[in-house]
Amino acid sequence: MKLTEIYKAAVETGINNDPRGAAAVNAILKETSKKYSGLSPDRKKYYDTQKLYNPYADSRILHDAGNNIKTVLVGIDMEVPELLLMDRLNEKGMKIDAVIAHHPEGCAMVNFYEVMSMQADIFNSFGVNIAASEALLDKRKKEVGERVSAGNHYRVQDAAKLLNISMMNMHTPADNSVVKYLQKRFDSEKPKKVSDIIDMLMEEPEYKEYAKRGNGPEILVGNKDRSVKKVMVDMTGGTEGPKEIYEKIAAAGVDTIVGMHFSADHKKELEKANLNVVIAGHISSDVVGMNIVLDAIEKKCGKLNVVDSSGFIRFKRK
């Protein structure tokens, strides 16, 4: 199979698992296409045409060598050392055809914060009014955009081109997938206590493995005996949202948040809102999402031989 097939299957999976619903995302793509059609030829020269079918700015093909792909090196953070590792492994006879990363690099990192806009719709789906959600997100997006604008983001992408290694990443598609998977479990199984959430997470092989590695699920705010009525899985939308949103989420009736990670400032606001907070784990949750997307890719495109690296562990679900 070709890299573009894998990439488009990953994007399709992200859309199908998007918390906003596939119809809403496809409407956004339709509007994007309409705006592109109205651009002048000069403006079109600088337009990222991957936006026409991929609504996730943090997921891109970084380099396509045009080769057939049977074996992929998959990892959470794939940077220049991992590209050199692949090159070295191929020298030793492994015949790896491409690299698939989770976290964005290169053109996927420059404007990754654009995906944060989806958080407003997610907050709204849990009962926070859309005006407040969008106002807080606009401010937070500006902060994140300013923070990343000065970075030298093309180091990895340039290395992939120089080594002629096919490389892509899938960030929000994987994050969407773990959110949908866990939210569906919590909604259907209805945990009664915070401890039940930990137990449910520990039924998943990725969280079991990371617990063995000393980084399993834990309670950040609250305790194991606290009651649970309404759970929100907060793991997608690029990066942490506005810390001021938690008071509004609590007021909307959510009592428990399950997330990947929270900064010290975010933790303070979570405590003020009297929310239960469970840290499922950052990398372990990334691995769950990546595995779900890889399952979908293999179902659509055919079998892939996966070489685990950089924190990734392949587990297949039925």
Residue pairs with C-beta under 8 A, 6 or more apart in sequence:
1 68
1 69
1 70
1 301
1 302
1 304
2 64
2 66
2 68
2 69
3 61
3 64
3 65
3 67
3 69
3 98
3 166
3 168
4 61
4 64
5 301
6 69
6 72
6 98
6 100
6 168
6 297
6 301
6 304
7 61
7 168
7 170
8 53
9 296
9 297
9 300
9 301
10 59
10 168
10 170
10 173
10 174
10 293
10 296
10 297
11 53
11 54
11 55
11 56
11 59
11 170
11 173
12 296
12 300
13 173
13 177
13 292
13 293
13 296
13 297
14 56
14 59
14 170
14 172
14 173
14 174
14 176
14 177
14 293
15 22
15 25
15 26
15 55
15 173
16 22
16 296
17 173
17 176
17 177
17 179
17 180
17 181
17 292
18 24
18 25
18 118
18 176
19 118
19 121
19 122
19 125
19 176
19 179
19 180
19 183
19 236
20 118
20 121
20 122
20 125
24 121
25 55
28 55
29 52
29 53
29 55
32 51
32 52
32 55
33 52
36 44
36 47
36 49
36 51
36 52
39 47
48 107
50 60
50 61
51 57
54 60
56 115
56 171
56 172
56 173
57 108
57 111
57 112
57 113
57 114
57 115
58 104
58 108
58 109
58 112
58 114
58 115
58 169
58 171
58 172
58 238
59 104
59 108
59 168
59 169
59 170
59 171
59 172
59 173
60 104
60 106
60 107
60 108
60 168
60 169
61 167
61 168
62 105
62 106
62 107
62 108
62 156
62 157
62 160
62 167
62 168
62 169
63 157
63 160
63 161
63 164
63 165
63 166
63 167
64 166
65 98
65 164
65 165
65 166
66 166
67 97
67 98
67 166
68 97
69 97
69 98
69 166
69 304
70 95
70 97
70 304
70 305
71 94
71 95
71 96
71 97
71 98
71 304
71 305
71 306
71 307
72 96
72 97
72 98
72 99
72 100
72 304
72 305
72 306
72 307
73 82
73 85
73 86
73 89
73 96
73 98
73 99
73 100
73 307
73 309
74 99
74 100
74 101
74 290
74 294
74 306
74 307
74 308
74 309
74 312
74 314
75 82
75 99
75 100
75 101
75 102
75 308
75 309
75 310
75 311
75 312
76 101
76 102
76 103
76 283
76 286
76 287
76 290
76 310
76 311
76 312
77 101
77 102
77 103
77 310
77 311
78 99
78 100
78 101
78 103
78 105
78 156
78 167
78 169
78 309
78 310
79 105
79 155
79 156
80 155
80 156
80 159
82 99
82 101
82 309
82 310
83 99
83 156
83 159
83 160
83 163
83 165
83 167
84 163
85 309
86 96
86 99
86 165
87 163
87 165
89 96
89 307
90 96
94 307
96 307
97 166
98 165
98 166
98 167
98 168
99 160
99 165
99 166
99 167
99 168
100 167
100 168
100 169
100 170
101 167
101 168
101 169
101 170
101 310
102 169
102 170
102 171
102 174
102 286
102 289
102 290
102 312
103 169
103 171
103 286
104 112
104 169
104 171
105 153
105 155
105 156
105 157
105 169
106 153
106 154
106 156
106 157
106 158
106 160
107 153
107 154
107 157
108 169
108 171
109 148
109 151
109 153
110 148
110 153
111 145
112 148
112 171
112 238
112 239
113 141
113 144
113 145
113 148
113 238
113 239
114 141
114 238
115 171
115 172
115 237
115 238
116 137
116 140
116 141
116 144
116 237
116 238
116 239
116 241
117 137
117 141
118 172
118 236
118 237
119 133
119 137
119 237
119 238
119 241
120 130
120 133
120 134
120 137
121 130
121 133
122 236
122 237
123 133
123 241
123 245
123 248
123 249
124 130
124 133
126 232
126 249
126 252
126 253
126 254
127 249
127 252
127 253
127 254
128 245
128 248
128 249
128 252
129 248
132 248
133 245
133 248
136 241
136 242
136 244
136 245
137 241
137 242
139 242
140 241
140 242
144 238
144 239
156 167
157 167
160 166
160 167
170 290
170 293
171 238
172 236
172 237
172 238
173 289
173 293
174 286
174 289
174 290
174 292
174 293
175 235
175 236
175 237
175 286
175 289
176 236
176 289
177 288
177 289
177 292
177 293
177 296
178 233
178 235
178 236
178 285
178 286
178 288
178 289
178 292
179 233
179 235
179 236
179 289
181 288
181 289
181 292
182 201
182 233
182 235
182 258
182 280
182 288
183 231
183 232
183 233
185 200
186 197
186 200
186 231
186 233
186 258
187 231
189 200
191 197
191 200
191 228
191 231
192 227
192 228
193 224
193 225
193 226
193 227
193 228
194 219
194 222
194 223
194 224
194 225
194 226
194 228
194 256
194 276
194 278
195 224
195 225
196 228
197 217
197 228
197 231
197 256
197 258
197 278
198 217
198 218
198 219
198 224
198 278
201 207
201 217
201 258
201 278
201 280
202 208
202 211
202 216
202 217
204 288
205 313
205 315
206 284
206 285
206 287
206 288
206 291
206 313
206 315
207 216
207 217
207 280
207 281
207 284
207 288
208 216
209 284
209 313
210 216
210 281
210 283
210 284
210 287
211 217
215 281
215 283
215 284
216 281
216 284
217 278
217 279
217 280
217 281
217 284
218 278
218 279
219 276
219 277
219 278
219 279
220 262
220 267
220 270
220 277
220 278
220 279
221 267
221 270
221 271
221 275
221 276
221 277
222 256
222 275
222 276
222 277
226 256
226 276
227 255
228 255
228 256
228 276
229 253
229 255
229 256
230 253
230 254
230 255
230 256
231 254
231 255
231 256
231 257
231 258
232 249
232 254
232 256
232 257
232 258
233 257
233 258
233 259
234 241
234 257
234 258
234 259
235 258
235 259
235 260
235 280
235 285
235 289
240 261
240 262
240 263
240 266
243 263
243 265
243 266
243 268
243 269
244 269
246 257
246 266
246 269
246 270
246 272
246 273
246 275
247 269
247 272
247 273
249 257
249 273
249 275
250 273
250 274
250 275
254 275
255 275
255 276
256 275
256 276
256 277
256 278
257 270
257 275
257 276
257 277
257 278
258 277
258 278
258 280
259 277
259 278
259 279
259 280
260 279
260 280
260 281
260 282
260 285
260 286
261 279
261 282
262 270
262 277
262 279
267 277
270 277
283 311
286 311
287 311
287 312
287 313
287 315
290 312
291 314
291 315
291 316
291 317
292 317
294 304
294 306
294 314
295 316
295 317
297 304
298 304
306 314
308 314
